[in-house]
């Protein structure tokens, strides 16, 4: 089962309200948090053993994976400190 997190930057008000993370029904792949400096977003992308990881917005391969437990993260839009917080709900 996977869960949801949200990202919010109080400085520039960049907000990603619902990012899915974790393992679904297939154990070989999972959704991981990432930060993309190319299109300046935070998102989640499928990570598997055989494929390359890409940004879900611009498809750039130069993304930075973030641990699922990350609580503080530099905002990709303004460079200030933003926060990631867990939300209620699960997906499978």
WOJOJO-V20795 format. One record per residue. N is the residue number from 1. RES is the residue in one letter. SS is DSSP state (A for helix, B for strand, O for the rest). BURIAL is b if it has 16 or more other C-alpha atoms within 10 Angstrom, else e. D_CENTER is the distance of its C-alpha to the mean C-alpha in whole Angstrom. Layout:
# WOJOJO-V20795
n=N res=RES ss=SS burial=BURIAL d_center=D_CENTER
n=N res=RES ss=SS burial=BURIAL d_center=D_CENTER
This chain:
# WOJOJO-V20795
n=1 res=X ss=O burial=e d_center=16
n=2 res=X ss=B burial=e d_center=13
n=3 res=X ss=B burial=b d_center=12
n=4 res=X ss=B burial=b d_center=10
n=5 res=X ss=B burial=b d_center=8
n=6 res=X ss=B burial=b d_center=9
n=7 res=X ss=B burial=b d_center=9
n=8 res=X ss=B burial=b d_center=12
n=9 res=X ss=O burial=b d_center=14
n=10 res=X ss=O burial=e d_center=18
n=11 res=X ss=O burial=e d_center=19
n=12 res=X ss=O burial=e d_center=18
n=13 res=X ss=O burial=e d_center=17
n=14 res=X ss=O burial=b d_center=14
n=15 res=X ss=B burial=b d_center=12
n=16 res=X ss=B burial=e d_center=9
n=17 res=X ss=B burial=e d_center=11
n=18 res=X ss=B burial=e d_center=9
n=19 res=X ss=B burial=b d_center=6
n=20 res=X ss=B burial=b d_center=8
n=21 res=X ss=B burial=b d_center=7
n=22 res=X ss=B burial=b d_center=11
n=23 res=X ss=B burial=b d_center=14
n=24 res=X ss=O burial=b d_center=16
n=25 res=X ss=O burial=e d_center=19
n=26 res=X ss=O burial=e d_center=19
n=27 res=X ss=O burial=e d_center=19
n=28 res=X ss=O burial=e d_center=18
n=29 res=X ss=B burial=b d_center=15
n=30 res=X ss=B burial=b d_center=12
n=31 res=X ss=B burial=b d_center=8
n=32 res=X ss=B burial=b d_center=6
n=33 res=X ss=B burial=b d_center=3
n=34 res=X ss=B burial=b d_center=4
n=35 res=X ss=B burial=b d_center=7
n=36 res=X ss=B burial=b d_center=9
n=37 res=X ss=O burial=b d_center=13
n=38 res=X ss=O burial=e d_center=15
n=39 res=X ss=O burial=e d_center=13
n=40 res=X ss=O burial=e d_center=12
n=41 res=X ss=B burial=b d_center=9
n=42 res=X ss=B burial=b d_center=5
n=43 res=X ss=B burial=b d_center=3
n=44 res=X ss=B burial=b d_center=4
n=45 res=X ss=B burial=b d_center=7
n=46 res=X ss=B burial=b d_center=10
n=47 res=X ss=B burial=b d_center=12
n=48 res=X ss=B burial=e d_center=15
n=49 res=X ss=O burial=e d_center=18
n=50 res=X ss=O burial=e d_center=20
n=51 res=X ss=O burial=e d_center=18
n=52 res=X ss=O burial=e d_center=16
n=53 res=X ss=O burial=b d_center=12
n=54 res=X ss=O burial=b d_center=12
n=55 res=X ss=O burial=b d_center=10
n=56 res=X ss=O burial=b d_center=10
n=57 res=X ss=O burial=e d_center=12
n=58 res=X ss=O burial=e d_center=14
n=59 res=X ss=O burial=e d_center=14
n=60 res=X ss=O burial=e d_center=14
n=61 res=X ss=O burial=e d_center=14
n=62 res=X ss=O burial=e d_center=14
n=63 res=X ss=B burial=b d_center=10
n=64 res=X ss=B burial=e d_center=9
n=65 res=X ss=B burial=b d_center=8
n=66 res=X ss=B burial=b d_center=7
n=67 res=X ss=O burial=e d_center=9
n=68 res=X ss=O burial=b d_center=8
n=69 res=X ss=O burial=e d_center=11
n=70 res=X ss=O burial=e d_center=10
n=71 res=X ss=O burial=e d_center=12
n=72 res=X ss=B burial=e d_center=12
n=73 res=X ss=B burial=b d_center=11
n=74 res=X ss=B burial=e d_center=13
n=75 res=X ss=O burial=b d_center=12
n=76 res=X ss=O burial=b d_center=12
n=77 res=X ss=O burial=b d_center=14
n=78 res=X ss=O burial=e d_center=17
n=79 res=X ss=O burial=e d_center=16
n=80 res=X ss=O burial=e d_center=17
n=81 res=X ss=B burial=e d_center=16
n=82 res=X ss=B burial=b d_center=13
n=83 res=X ss=B burial=b d_center=12
n=84 res=X ss=B burial=b d_center=9
n=85 res=X ss=B burial=e d_center=11
n=86 res=X ss=B burial=b d_center=12
n=87 res=X ss=B burial=e d_center=13
n=88 res=X ss=B burial=e d_center=16
n=89 res=X ss=B burial=e d_center=16
n=90 res=X ss=B burial=e d_center=16
n=91 res=X ss=B burial=e d_center=15
n=92 res=X ss=O burial=e d_center=17
